[in-house]
Amino acid sequence: MPKFQDVVQKWRNTPAHKFRQKDRELCIQIGSACIDQGETAKVLDFIKEEQNQGIVKALGLGLLQSLVRDIVKRRRNPVHCEAAVSHLVQTCKPKDLFDNLFGQLEDCDPGAIGETVICLLPLLQTVLLRLGGGKGPCVGAVLEAAQKQVSRLPVPYTRQQEKVDVHCLSRCCTALLDFIQPFVEEVKKGDSKKGGPSAAANDGLRADIVKFCMMGLREPLLQAVLQGPNSSFWTFATGIMVILPAIQKPLPVLLFYQPMGKGEEPISKAASYSVESRACLAYLLFVQLIAMETFPAIFCPVFVLQCNMDYVKLLFTRKDESWLTKGLDLCEKSLERVEDSSLPVEILELRAFYTVPQNLVEIMTVCPIKHLKTKGLHVFQLFIDKLNGEAKHRFFRCMLKTSRHAGVEGLVIKNTKNQVDPAKCGKVSCWFSGEHLLSLLQLILSLPQGPQTDLLQGMDRVMESLNLLRFLLIKEKEQSSSKSMWAELCKLSDSYRKVLRVCLSLSRTYYGSELKTLRENQKNKAKERREALKLKKPVREINVRDEKLSNMSAVEQHQVLQCAMVTFDLMDSLVVRIEELMEDRAM
């Protein structure tokens, strides 16, 4: 291979139009070899030397890829490579530069995505600004390509992971914000000059920026955990929330309506993840309160809740912890804005208001993450508190018929008791007295499988129903006002107690037998271990018969069965107390 300086000397007297393809290939070959061997200072001297500028303009672009690759890999101090790249970006033709750099952005090394994006974005920004009025579509292409690459990076879950930033996602978010700022300013400046031939170009650039913001809300912000104002994701989210209204995209328009601006596509087409993006937008606004000062106060809390419930429903469709957490937080904050007992029954007819409580039930009962189960229970109770009397009555009936979960049914029955207790609710609603209450009690004072109901599985529902019945009997006995109500209560109580007595007898027998078998198994197992130790034989495993308990340890099984027997005694004592109340009134 000829020496670099010799080739440069030969080229110095060659006119730009005389360079051939083999000259370009030779320049790339020799220059790349110098860069790979660490002779970047020599390459920089060649690029910056005044008498070589004709060669640089004609052939220098071919060195760009090797220089960028060396910067990204950080094999050595990149100062010479960075200076060389900076000079080429200012010297070569901007259209050729864009094609070269954009090609590198699209073809990132999978192992160096973050580093490549961080390196290329400032260079592309410089080139685009040099392009002037012809850069419009190029800005959108760069943003789309960069976001496509960034979306491939794993999102850090903890503050420490975000701080270490192994995959450079945090720095990529910062680089994206820095990249877009001059183009945001250009749109704002164009808006101040109404009309003119550049209006269409300005609208096109605006559409590209809005698309970037909406895509950024979907990835990575929907997956990210916002760790507070000092985190890079918080900064990225704040940047987006500032940009959108600054380029005449008011947040309420993006959240609550399908925008259709002149000369641009609707957002639903411009951003493929627009619904998820708006869900994240609602979360940032109403939960994190980012840019809340720009949100107009004219929207009533119930309207905001109705709109946000669609986003909550969407967030609950994924089982990712980040999605569920954002959905629960958004639901909670939207409900807190509404006054207690103010939501009318019509609200339950909206699809989201029917679906979201079902989602909450699923989170409360199935989700394996404890803090989400606890949050789900809190939000479910908050939802109940916001319903008016009629809506509560209808919702309770629905839950008792459809939940198929004793814990949820127990919670509904406990809330029913709160609604009939003046000390808890103030004035008792007409929907929890008289005929309306009796119709609800017909659902409450029943057992799902009749005499065959498993009282260990259904103890939450049964205990709450007995407590409610006892409370109502005491209340009616003290008031002595309605003979018909008392008679109906006694009728319901009689039929309920009759079936419950049978269930208690069957359950005591069954679980008592299980407890006895478990104790015998433990004794046999202990005896077998002692004998095995003497004879040095392997120990044979003994399994409990009941499949529902088989996944527990012997100690856990014993505790559950003991608890069951104690609970059956409590149920029995409540039944006796109810019978005493009925007999006292009859005397």
URKA-V991648 format. One record per residue. RES is the residue in three letters. BURIAL is b if it has 9 or more other C-alpha atoms within 8 Angstrom, else e. Layout:
BEGIN
[[RES & BURIAL] [RES & BURIAL]]
END
This chain:
BEGIN
[[MET & e] [PRO & e] [LYS & e] [PHE & e] [GLN & e] [ASP & e] [VAL & b] [VAL & b] [GLN & e] [LYS & e] [TRP & e] [ARG & b] [ASN & e] [THR & e] [PRO & e] [ALA & e] [HIS & e] [LYS & e] [PHE & b] [ARG & e] [GLN & e] [LYS & e] [ASP & b] [ARG & b] [GLU & b] [LEU & e] [CYS & b] [ILE & b] [GLN & e] [ILE & b] [GLY & b] [SER & b] [ALA & e] [CYS & b] [ILE & b] [ASP & e] [GLN & e] [GLY & e] [GLU & b] [THR & b] [ALA & e] [LYS & e] [VAL & b] [LEU & b] [ASP & e] [PHE & e] [ILE & b] [LYS & b] [GLU & e] [GLU & e] [GLN & e] [ASN & b] [GLN & b] [GLY & b] [ILE & b] [VAL & b] [LYS & b] [ALA & b] [LEU & b] [GLY & b] [LEU & b] [GLY & b] [LEU & b] [LEU & b] [GLN & b] [SER & b] [LEU & b] [VAL & b] [ARG & e] [ASP & b] [ILE & b] [VAL & b] [LYS & e] [ARG & e] [ARG & e] [ARG & e] [ASN & e] [PRO & b] [VAL & e] [HIS & b] [CYS & b] [GLU & b] [ALA & b] [ALA & b] [VAL & b] [SER & b] [HIS & b] [LEU & b] [VAL & b] [GLN & e] [THR & e] [CYS & b] [LYS & e] [PRO & b] [LYS & e] [ASP & b] [LEU & b] [PHE & b] [ASP & e] [ASN & b] [LEU & b] [PHE & b] [GLY & e] [GLN & b] [LEU & b] [GLU & b] [ASP & e] [CYS & b] [ASP & e] [PRO & e] [GLY & e] [ALA & b] [ILE & b] [GLY & b] [GLU & b] [THR & b] [VAL & b] [ILE & b] [CYS & b] [LEU & b] [LEU & b] [PRO & b] [LEU & b] [LEU & b] [GLN & b] [THR & b] [VAL & b] [LEU & b] [LEU & e] [ARG & e] [LEU & b] [GLY & e] [GLY & e] [GLY & e] [LYS & b] [GLY & b] [PRO & b] [CYS & e] [VAL & b] [GLY & b] [ALA & e] [VAL & b] [LEU & b] [GLU & b] [ALA & b] [ALA & b] [GLN & b] [LYS & e] [GLN & b] [VAL & b] [SER & b] [ARG & e] [LEU & b] [PRO & e] [VAL & e] [PRO & b] [TYR & e] [THR & e] [ARG & b] [GLN & e] [GLN & b] [GLU & b] [LYS & e] [VAL & e] [ASP & b] [VAL & e] [HIS & e] [CYS & b] [LEU & b] [SER & b] [ARG & b] [CYS & b] [CYS & b] [THR & b] [ALA & b] [LEU & b] [LEU & b] [ASP & e] [PHE & b] [ILE & b] [GLN & e] [PRO & e] [PHE & e] [VAL & b] [GLU & e] [GLU & b] [VAL & b] [LYS & b] [LYS & e] [GLY & b] [ASP & e] [SER & e] [LYS & e] [LYS & e] [GLY & e] [GLY & e] [PRO & e] [SER & e] [ALA & b] [ALA & e] [ALA & e] [ASN & b] [ASP & b] [GLY & b] [LEU & b] [ARG & b] [ALA & b] [ASP & b] [ILE & b] [VAL & b] [LYS & b] [PHE & b] [CYS & b] [MET & b] [MET & b] [GLY & b] [LEU & b] [ARG & b] [GLU & b] [PRO & b] [LEU & b] [LEU & b] [GLN & b] [ALA & b] [VAL & b] [LEU & e] [GLN & b] [GLY & e] [PRO & e] [ASN & e] [SER & b] [SER & b] [PHE & b] [TRP & b] [THR & b] [PHE & b] [ALA & b] [THR & b] [GLY & b] [ILE & b] [MET & b] [VAL & b] [ILE & b] [LEU & b] [PRO & b] [ALA & e] [ILE & b] [GLN & e] [LYS & b] [PRO & e] [LEU & b] [PRO & e] [VAL & b] [LEU & b] [LEU & b] [PHE & e] [TYR & e] [GLN & b] [PRO & e] [MET & e] [GLY & e] [LYS & e] [GLY & e] [GLU & b] [GLU & b] [PRO & b] [ILE & b] [SER & b] [LYS & e] [ALA & b] [ALA & b] [SER & e] [TYR & b] [SER & b] [VAL & e] [GLU & b] [SER & b] [ARG & b] [ALA & b] [CYS & b] [LEU & b] [ALA & b] [TYR & b] [LEU & b] [LEU & b] [PHE & b] [VAL & b] [GLN & e] [LEU & e] [ILE & b] [ALA & b] [MET & e] [GLU & e] [THR & e] [PHE & e] [PRO & e] [ALA & e] [ILE & e] [PHE & e] [CYS & e] [PRO & b] [VAL & e] [PHE & e] [VAL & b] [LEU & b] [GLN & e] [CYS & b] [ASN & b] [MET & b] [ASP & b] [TYR & b] [VAL & b] [LYS & b] [LEU & b] [LEU & b] [PHE & b] [THR & e] [ARG & e] [LYS & e] [ASP & e] [GLU & e] [SER & b] [TRP & b] [LEU & b] [THR & b] [LYS & b] [GLY & b] [LEU & b] [ASP & b] [LEU & b] [CYS & b] [GLU & b] [LYS & b] [SER & b] [LEU & b] [GLU & e] [ARG & e] [VAL & b] [GLU & e] [ASP & b] [SER & b] [SER & b] [LEU & b] [PRO & b] [VAL & b] [GLU & e] [ILE & e] [LEU & b] [GLU & e] [LEU & e] [ARG & e] [ALA & b] [PHE & b] [TYR & b] [THR & b] [VAL & b] [PRO & b] [GLN & e] [ASN & b] [LEU & b] [VAL & b] [GLU & b] [ILE & b] [MET & b] [THR & e] [VAL & e] [CYS & b] [PRO & e] [ILE & e] [LYS & e] [HIS & e] [LEU & b] [LYS & b] [THR & b] [LYS & b] [GLY & b] [LEU & b] [HIS & e] [VAL & b] [PHE & b] [GLN & e] [LEU & b] [PHE & b] [ILE & e] [ASP & b] [LYS & b] [LEU & b] [ASN & b] [GLY & b] [GLU & b] [ALA & b] [LYS & b] [HIS & b] [ARG & b] [PHE & b] [PHE & b] [ARG & b] [CYS & e] [MET & b] [LEU & b] [LYS & e] [THR & e] [SER & b] [ARG & e] [HIS & e] [ALA & b] [GLY & b] [VAL & b] [GLU & b] [GLY & b] [LEU & b] [VAL & b] [ILE & b] [LYS & b] [ASN & e] [THR & b] [LYS & b] [ASN & b] [GLN & b] [VAL & b] [ASP & b] [PRO & b] [ALA & e] [LYS & e] [CYS & b] [GLY & e] [LYS & e] [VAL & b] [SER & b] [CYS & e] [TRP & b] [PHE & b] [SER & b] [GLY & b] [GLU & e] [HIS & b] [LEU & b] [LEU & b] [SER & e] [LEU & b] [LEU & b] [GLN & b] [LEU & b] [ILE & b] [LEU & b] [SER & e] [LEU & b] [PRO & e] [GLN & e] [GLY & b] [PRO & b] [GLN & e] [THR & b] [ASP & e] [LEU & b] [LEU & e] [GLN & e] [GLY & b] [MET & b] [ASP & b] [ARG & b] [VAL & b] [MET & b] [GLU & b] [SER & b] [LEU & b] [ASN & b] [LEU & b] [LEU & b] [ARG & b] [PHE & b] [LEU & e] [LEU & b] [ILE & b] [LYS & e] [GLU & b] [LYS & b] [GLU & e] [GLN & e] [SER & e] [SER & e] [SER & e] [LYS & e] [SER & e] [MET & b] [TRP & b] [ALA & e] [GLU & b] [LEU & b] [CYS & b] [LYS & e] [LEU & b] [SER & b] [ASP & e] [SER & e] [TYR & b] [ARG & b] [LYS & e] [VAL & b] [LEU & b] [ARG & e] [VAL & b] [CYS & b] [LEU & b] [SER & e] [LEU & b] [SER & b] [ARG & b] [THR & e] [TYR & e] [TYR & b] [GLY & b] [SER & e] [GLU & b] [LEU & b] [LYS & e] [THR & b] [LEU & b] [ARG & e] [GLU & e] [ASN & b] [GLN & b] [LYS & e] [ASN & e] [LYS & b] [ALA & e] [LYS & e] [GLU & b] [ARG & b] [ARG & e] [GLU & e] [ALA & b] [LEU & e] [LYS & e] [LEU & e] [LYS & e] [LYS & e] [PRO & e] [VAL & e] [ARG & e] [GLU & e] [ILE & e] [ASN & e] [VAL & b] [ARG & e] [ASP & e] [GLU & e] [LYS & e] [LEU & e] [SER & b] [ASN & e] [MET & e] [SER & e] [ALA & e] [VAL & e] [GLU & e] [GLN & b] [HIS & b] [GLN & e] [VAL & e] [LEU & b] [GLN & b] [CYS & e] [ALA & b] [MET & b] [VAL & e] [THR & b] [PHE & b] [ASP & e] [LEU & e] [MET & b] [ASP & b] [SER & e] [LEU & b] [VAL & b] [VAL & e] [ARG & b] [ILE & b] [GLU & e] [GLU & e] [LEU & b] [MET & b] [GLU & e] [ASP & e] [ARG & e] [ALA & e] [MET & e]]
END
